[in-house]
Amino acid sequence: MLPCQIGCRVFRLDGFEELLERLSNIGIGPRIETERLYLRSPKLSDWEEWAVLRADSRQFLVPWEPVWTHDSLSKANFKARIRRYTREIKDDTGQAFFLFKNDTQQLVGGITLSNIRRGVAQTGTLGYWTGAKYARQGYMHEALRGLLPVLFSQFGLRRVEAACLPENVPSSNLLEKVGFKREGIAREYLCINGVWHDHLLYALLKSDPLP
């Protein structure tokens, strides 16, 4: 790695990455363990495995996500994600988790809690994705069952919201299996793969029974 010289002092470019890696561990959320998985906050060192899994799962994920830019999987883009995650933790507006297999330490997918509203709302919005090779194996179901009680007990939320495309039947089935209730349809709710789509709206209350 080539150094950057400023005056008579020398700074190596990889020093910033080391600093960002340390910063990504400041104020991290809880580590959550389930039978087959553990959930923790993303780190800069996760980039390569994340990029490979997302690249291998591109065709599987693209229909359900915002448009992928040309640099969606670049290290620079991932650094920006880590900075955003760190800022959201600091501002109490969000928390990201990566899912890893207990036995192999392999990355399975991710969950984001975003748009946390405090005050009279105490609400957050849930998003999630799974690598194609791990789909339909119950990993996300297991992860959500482990995470949701923590969102109510440790994060102090009283309501968690989620949304999915009407044609994404596996996602709607997943939400219902972990206790979410369908509350309606939001017209042109999100821009997915370049097109504004209606979404099914779901929510889970702290007072709702968990399966």
N, C-alpha and C positions, 0 to 999 in steps of 0.2 A: 504494500500500500504506500503510495507516494505521500511524503509529508507536505504540509502547507507551511511556508515560512512567513512569519509576520514579525518584522523588526529583527531582533536577535533571538526570538523565541521560536520554537518549532512545535507545531501541533499536528498530530497524525489524524488523517481523516477517519480512521476506524475508532478514534477516541470518542467521537460523537455517538457512534453506535453503542459503544460501551456505556456511555452516560444514559442514552435512551433506554437501554436494557435495564439499568438500575432504576431509572425513573418509572419504568413500567411496573416495577414491583412496589412502588410507594402507594400506600392506600389501597392495595389490591383487595378484592372481595374474598369471601370465604372459599375454602377448598371444600368441595362437596363430594362425598364418595357414595356410590351405589354398588350393587352386586357386581357389575361388569365394568363400571366406568368411574372416572373421577373428573370433576369439573374444576377448572381454575381460570384465572384471568390470562389473556394472551400475553406473550412476551415477544420481543423482537426476534429472539432466537427461534421462534416457531415459523418464521417466514417461509423457509424452503419447503418444509413439509406441508404447510398450508397451501402454498402456490401449486405444488404438485397435485395435491388432492383436488383442489378447485379446478385445475386444468384438466385432469382426468374426468371430472364430473361436469364439465362445461355444458354438454348437450342436455344433461339431466337437470341442471340448475337454471339455465338461461330462460326457459319459459316462465319462471316464477319470480324472477328478480329484476331490478332496474337494469338498464342497458350496461353491459360491460364495456368499459373504455379500452383503448388499445394498451394501456398500461395498468389494467386492473390487477394484474398479478405481479407487478414489479415490486422490487424491494422498497423503492421510494414510496410507492402507494401504500405498502404495508406499514412503513414508518409513520406515514400520515395517519393511518388507522390507530396505531399505538398512541400517538400524541392525542388524537381525539378521545380515545378510550380513557387515557389518563386525565384529560381535562374534564370529561364527564363525571368521572369518579370524584374529582376535586369539587366540582360544582353540584354534586348530588343530583345529576340529571340522567345518569345511565350507568350500566355495568355490563361488561361483556364476559362471556365464558367460552372456553374451548373444551370440547369433550375428548377424553383420551381413554383408550382401553386399559384396564388395570394390568392385564397379563403381558401385553406387547408394547405399551406406551404409545401406540399409534393414534394419530389424530383421527377422529370420527366425524366431527362437525362443529357447529357453534350455535350459541344462543346469545341474543342481545336483549337486554332490558333497556329501553330507551324512553325518552319523553316523560321522565318521572315528574309528576306534578305534586307538590306538597300542599300545605295549607288545608283548604277544605276538600281537596280531591284525594290525596294519598293514593295516586294511581300511576301505573306505568304500562308501557306497551311492549309486548313480547314478539320477538322474531327469531327464526331458527333455520338452520340448513343442515343437511346431512350429505356426506360424500356418497356418490352413486353406489360404490361397492359395499356400503354399509346400510343401504336403504332396505326397508321391509324386514329388518331384523330386530325391531323393538328397542333400538338404542335411544332414539329420541323420546319415546314413551317413558323409558326408564329414567332418562336424564330429567325430564320435566317433573316426574313424580318426586324426584329427589330435590329439585330446585324450588318448586312452588311453595312448599311449607317454609323454606328459608326466606323467600320474598315477603311472606306475611310476618314471620317472627323476627327476623333480623333487619330487614329493610323497612319494616313498619308500614308496608302497603296494606290497603284494605280492598283494593280492586286491581286486577291485572287484565289487560285487554289484549286481544290478538285479532288478526284479520287474515283472510285467505281468499283466493279467487274461487268463484263458485265451481269451476271445473276441476279444482284441485281437491278431489275427493279424499285422497290419503291424508291431506293436511287437516281437512275438516273432521274426518274420522278421528284423527289423533287428538285434536283439541277436545272433542266430546268424550273420548275415552279417559282423559285426565281430569274431567270435571267441568270444562267450560260450557257455558250456555250460549246458544245462538240468540242474538238480540236484534238482528235485522240486516239490512243491506245498505251500504253506503255507495252512492252513485259516483262513478269516476273517482274513486278514493285514492288510488295510487297509480303512478306511471310505471308499468311493468313491461320490460323489454321494448320500450319506446312507445307504448300505447296506454292511454288512460283506461283503466278497468274498474268496473264495479267490484266490490268486495263484500264477502260475508263478515259480519262483525260478531265477535265472541267476547265474553268476559267471564272471569271467575272472581267471586267475592271471598273474602276471608271467612265469612260465615257459611259459605257453601260447603257441603260435605265432599271430601276428597275420596275418590274410589279406593 
